[in-house]
């Protein structure tokens, strides 16, 4: 092994010496690097990635985009029709979805494996989920290269849901290749660049236990353990069962075996947002009982829904944030929390505004259909009929 500049030569192939992992998510994406300490401990660091956050006027009187560094990048691509459909990735793109949904690729991971993307303007040059996903990957890689001055990053691991089928995996690999990541070895064989998200979570958990960041009392790995991973993302749900045990006589090495994986994955935060948005739309109509106005708003529903979906996501995040604060501090009265009202709404882009509020209990009631509380263990025999 020889080291030249920022590259490592292994078996005649060059590899960038920066260890990179990417979570290409439905809602958000993250890129991280791993460093190894002198004592052998592995430390991961999420990279703060610049992105456009809003449009502002410059001193010249022309609009320009204000940028900011954040560690979580919205998985949204806005194709600016005022600049030859130049793609813009991140927060600004996400905000444009409510205004110009036909120019914004959002939750594209849910379409991986499909031949063409649905719902976008025909004028947009990127036609496939792989092409759009490559824009997100390229954004993450380009700024990581600039921040660490490491040259072109061509080696990276990308996490995917455990139940991604072969066509979805091929689309993810195609996106990686378009973004400049090597997907083939010199002999033409495939590189293993995909890692299932539950496995990634377990490996990170094991590393934190090994490094003492998580106490052994949380999960004692001195004996074999069966671990269930529940991963509910923006568009996918993974429930997987694993066994973690020592590898033979090598007590320093842990082996992770997959025991079972759930079959149904197309459920996530996007589904929650749509159901909440539908309830908001129903309340919106109820605020304007005049038949003529209601008919007008019903005709405008398709153009109105992106706004309601954005408000639904913000509502959900506000409630989750409050729950996280209470959990961390052990403060707060549960009854008071359930009665707190969260304001939503604003300008709908039509002649009629929407102003409303919800309690946590009301939102939970809206999402009740996803909980499956009426199901019992014996229902698994007829799972296809549920």
C-alpha positions in Angstrom: 0.0 0.0 0.0 1.4 3.4 -1.0 0.0 6.8 -0.2 0.2 9.5 -2.9 -1.4 12.8 -2.3 -5.0 12.1 -1.0 -5.2 8.7 -2.7 -4.4 5.2 -1.5 -3.3 2.6 -3.9 -4.7 -0.9 -3.1 -4.1 -3.8 -5.5 -3.4 -1.4 -8.3 -6.6 0.6 -7.8 -6.7 4.2 -6.4 -9.0 5.0 -3.5 -9.6 8.3 -1.8 -8.4 8.1 1.7 -11.6 9.9 3.1 -14.0 7.3 4.4 -17.5 8.5 3.3 -21.0 7.3 4.1 -24.2 8.8 2.6 -27.8 8.4 3.8 -29.8 9.2 0.7 -33.1 9.7 2.4 -36.7 10.2 1.2 -37.0 13.5 3.2 -33.5 14.4 4.1 -30.0 13.3 3.2 -26.8 13.3 5.2 -23.1 12.7 4.4 -20.6 11.7 7.0 -16.9 10.9 7.3 -15.1 8.5 9.6 -11.8 9.0 11.3 -9.8 6.5 13.3 -8.2 7.7 16.5 -4.7 6.5 17.5 -6.2 4.1 19.9 -8.2 2.5 17.1 -11.6 4.0 18.0 -13.7 5.1 15.0 -15.4 8.5 15.2 -18.0 9.6 12.7 -18.7 13.2 11.9 -21.7 14.5 9.9 -20.6 17.2 7.4 -22.2 20.6 7.5 -23.2 21.1 3.8 -23.8 24.6 2.3 -27.1 25.0 0.5 -29.4 27.8 -0.7 -32.0 28.8 1.9 -33.8 31.8 0.4 -33.7 34.4 -2.3 -32.6 37.9 -1.5 -31.8 41.2 -3.3 -28.2 42.1 -3.7 -26.8 45.6 -3.9 -26.9 45.4 -7.7 -30.7 45.0 -7.5 -30.5 41.4 -8.8 -31.9 38.4 -6.9 -29.3 36.1 -5.5 -29.5 33.0 -3.3 -28.4 33.2 0.4 -26.6 30.1 1.5 -26.1 28.5 4.9 -24.3 25.4 6.2 -26.5 22.7 7.9 -25.8 19.0 8.5 -29.2 17.8 7.2 -29.9 18.4 3.5 -33.6 18.2 2.3 -33.8 15.7 -0.5 -35.4 18.1 -2.8 -34.3 19.4 -6.2 -35.8 22.6 -7.7 -35.3 23.1 -11.4 -35.1 26.9 -12.0 -37.0 27.6 -15.2 -35.7 31.1 -15.2 -32.1 29.7 -15.6 -32.5 26.9 -18.1 -33.8 24.5 -15.5 -30.6 24.7 -13.5 -31.0 22.3 -10.4 -30.9 23.8 -6.9 -30.7 21.2 -4.1 -31.9 21.6 -0.4 -33.9 24.0 1.7 -34.7 26.6 -1.0 -35.9 23.8 -3.3 -38.1 22.4 -0.5 -39.7 25.8 0.1 -40.4 26.1 -3.6 -42.5 22.9 -3.6 -45.5 24.6 -2.1 -45.3 27.3 -4.7 -44.2 25.4 -7.8 -44.6 21.7 -7.3 -44.2 20.9 -11.0 -40.6 22.2 -10.8 -39.6 20.4 -7.6 -38.5 16.8 -7.2 -39.5 15.8 -3.7 -39.5 12.3 -2.0 -37.8 10.9 -5.1 -36.6 7.9 -3.2 -40.2 6.6 -3.2 -40.0 6.4 -7.0 -36.7 4.6 -7.2 -37.0 1.7 -9.6 -39.7 3.4 -11.7 -38.8 4.1 -15.3 -39.7 7.8 -15.2 -40.4 10.4 -12.6 -44.1 11.4 -12.1 -45.4 14.8 -11.5 -42.7 17.0 -12.9 -42.7 19.4 -15.9 -41.8 17.8 -19.2 -39.3 20.5 -19.7 -37.1 19.3 -16.9 -34.0 17.6 -18.4 -33.8 14.9 -15.6 -36.4 12.3 -16.4 -35.5 9.3 -14.1 -35.3 8.9 -10.3 -31.6 8.0 -10.7 -30.8 11.2 -12.5 -32.5 13.3 -9.9 -31.0 11.4 -7.0 -27.6 11.9 -8.6 -28.1 15.7 -8.2 -28.5 15.2 -4.4 -25.5 13.0 -4.2 -23.4 15.4 -6.3 -24.3 18.3 -4.1 -23.2 16.3 -1.0 -20.0 15.1 -2.5 -19.0 18.4 -4.1 -19.1 20.4 -0.9 -17.5 17.7 1.1 -14.6 17.7 -1.4 -14.3 21.5 -1.0 -14.5 21.4 2.8 -11.9 18.7 3.3 -9.8 19.6 0.2 -9.5 15.9 -0.6 -9.8 15.9 -4.4 -12.5 14.0 -6.2 -14.4 11.6 -3.9 -15.1 8.4 -5.8 -15.5 5.9 -2.9 -18.6 6.1 -0.8 -21.1 3.8 0.9 -24.8 4.6 0.4 -27.5 3.2 2.7 -30.7 1.9 1.4 -33.8 0.3 3.0 -33.5 -3.4 3.8 -36.4 -4.2 1.5 -35.2 -2.2 -1.6 -35.7 -4.7 -4.5 -33.2 -5.2 -7.3 -34.6 -2.5 -9.5 -34.5 0.1 -6.6 -30.9 -0.9 -5.8 -29.9 -0.7 -9.5 -31.4 2.8 -9.7 -29.4 3.9 -6.6 -26.2 2.5 -8.1 -27.0 4.3 -11.3 -27.4 7.5 -9.3 -24.1 6.9 -7.6 -22.3 6.4 -10.9 -23.8 9.6 -12.4 -22.5 11.4 -9.3 -19.0 10.1 -9.9 -18.9 7.3 -7.4 -17.1 4.1 -8.6 -19.5 1.2 -8.9 -17.2 -1.2 -10.6 -13.8 -2.8 -9.8 -11.0 -2.8 -12.4 -11.9 -6.4 -13.3 -15.5 -5.4 -14.0 -17.1 -6.9 -10.9 -19.5 -4.8 -8.9 -18.4 -2.8 -5.9 -20.4 -3.3 -2.7 -21.4 0.3 -2.3 -24.9 -0.3 -0.8 -25.5 -1.0 2.8 -28.9 -1.7 4.4 -30.1 1.1 6.7 -30.8 -1.3 9.7 -27.3 -2.8 9.4 -25.8 0.7 9.3 -27.7 1.6 12.5 -26.5 -1.6 14.2 -22.9 -1.1 13.2 -23.0 2.5 14.5 -24.6 1.3 17.8 -22.0 -1.4 18.2 -19.2 1.1 17.6 -20.7 3.5 20.2 -20.9 0.6 22.8 -17.3 -0.4 22.0 -16.1 3.1 22.4 -18.0 3.6 25.6 -20.3 6.2 24.3 -23.3 4.0 25.1 -23.2 2.0 28.4 -23.0 -1.8 28.3 -26.1 -1.8 30.4 -28.2 -0.6 27.4 -27.1 -3.7 25.4 -24.6 -6.2 26.9 -22.8 -7.8 24.0 -20.8 -10.2 26.1 -23.4 -12.9 25.1 -25.4 -13.3 21.8 -28.3 -10.9 21.6 -31.3 -10.7 19.2 -32.0 -7.1 18.3 -35.0 -5.6 16.4 -34.4 -2.4 14.4 -37.5 -0.2 13.7 -36.6 2.4 11.1 -39.5 4.7 10.1 -38.3 7.2 7.6 -39.9 9.7 5.2 -41.1 7.2 2.7 -40.0 3.7 3.9 -40.4 1.5 6.9 -37.9 -1.2 7.9 -38.5 -3.7 10.7 -35.6 -6.1 10.9 -34.5 -8.8 13.3 -30.8 -9.4 13.8 -28.5 -11.6 16.0 -25.3 -10.0 17.3 -22.6 -12.4 18.7 -18.9 -12.8 19.0 -17.2 -14.2 16.0 -15.8 -17.6 17.0 -12.7 -17.4 19.2 -12.1 -13.8 18.2 -13.8 -12.1 21.1 -12.9 -8.6 19.8 -15.0 -9.0 16.7 -18.8 -9.0 16.5 -20.8 -10.7 13.9 -24.2 -9.4 12.8 -26.6 -11.9 11.2 -30.0 -11.0 9.7 -32.8 -13.2 10.8 -35.9 -11.6 9.3 -37.0 -8.5 7.3 -40.5 -7.1 7.0 -42.1 -7.4 3.5 -44.0 -4.1 3.4 -41.9 -0.9 3.3 -43.8 1.8 1.5 -44.9 3.7 4.6 -43.4 6.8 6.1 -43.6 10.4 7.1 -44.9 11.4 3.7 -48.0 9.3 4.2 -48.6 11.0 7.6 -48.2 14.4 6.0 -50.8 13.6 3.3 -53.4 12.4 5.8 -52.9 15.4 8.0 -53.0 17.7 4.9 -56.3 16.1 3.9 -57.8 16.9 7.3 -56.5 20.5 7.0 -58.1 20.8 3.5 -61.5 19.5 4.9 -61.3 22.1 7.7 -60.4 24.7 5.2 -63.5 24.0 3.1 -65.6 24.1 6.3 -64.4 27.6 7.0 -66.0 28.8 3.7 -69.5 27.2 3.7 -70.7 29.3 0.7 -71.4 26.8 -2.1 -69.8 28.9 -4.8 -66.6 29.4 -2.8 -66.4 25.7 -2.0 -66.8 24.7 -5.6 -63.9 27.1 -6.5 -61.7 25.6 -3.7 -62.5 22.1 -4.8 -61.3 22.9 -8.3 -58.1 24.3 -6.9 -57.4 21.4 -4.6 -54.5 20.0 -6.6 -52.7 23.3 -6.6 -53.6 23.9 -2.9 -52.4 20.5 -1.5 -48.6 21.2 -1.7 -49.2 24.1 0.8 -51.2 21.9 3.1 -48.6 19.1 2.9 -45.8 21.6 3.9 -47.9 22.9 6.8 -48.6 19.3 7.9 -44.9 18.5 8.0 -44.2 21.6 10.1 -47.0 20.7 12.5 -45.6 17.2 12.9 -42.1 18.5 13.5 -43.3 21.0 16.1 -45.1 18.3 18.1 -42.1 16.0 17.8 -39.8 18.7 19.0 -41.8 19.4 22.1 -42.0 15.6 22.8 -38.2 15.4 22.5 -37.7 18.4 24.9 -40.0 16.8 27.5 -38.2 13.4 27.2 -34.8 15.0 27.6 -35.7 17.1 30.6 -38.3 14.9 32.2 -40.3 18.1 32.7 -43.8 18.9 31.5 -47.3 17.8 32.4 -48.8 15.3 30.1 -52.3 16.7 30.4 -51.1 20.2 29.6 -49.1 18.9 26.7 -52.1 17.3 25.1 -54.0 20.5 25.4 -51.4 22.7 23.8 -52.6 24.0 20.5 -50.2 24.3 17.5 -51.0 27.1 15.0 -50.9 26.2 11.3 -51.8 27.9 8.0 -51.3 31.1 6.2 -51.6 32.3 2.6 -52.8 29.5 0.4 -52.0 31.2 -2.9 -55.7 31.6 -3.6 -58.1 34.4 -2.5 -58.8 32.6 0.7 -56.4 32.1 3.6 -56.3 29.2 6.1 -55.7 29.7 9.8 -56.2 26.8 12.2 -54.7 25.0 15.2 -54.4 21.4 16.3 -53.6 19.6 19.5 -51.3 16.6 19.8 -54.3 14.4 20.5 -56.1 15.6 17.4 -53.1 14.7 15.2 -52.8 11.3 16.8 -56.4 10.7 16.1 -55.9 11.7 12.4 -53.0 9.1 12.2 -55.0 6.4 14.0 -55.5 4.4 10.8 -51.8 3.8 10.5 -51.5 2.3 14.0 -53.2 -1.0 13.4 -54.4 -1.2 17.0 -57.2 -3.6 16.0 -54.8 -6.2 14.7 -53.8 -9.3 16.7 -51.0 -11.8 16.4 -53.2 -14.3 14.4 -53.7 -11.7 11.6 -50.3 -12.5 10.2 -51.9 -15.6 8.6 -54.0 -13.3 6.4 -51.5 -10.4 6.0 -52.1 -10.1 2.3 -55.8 -9.5 2.9 -55.4 -6.8 5.5 
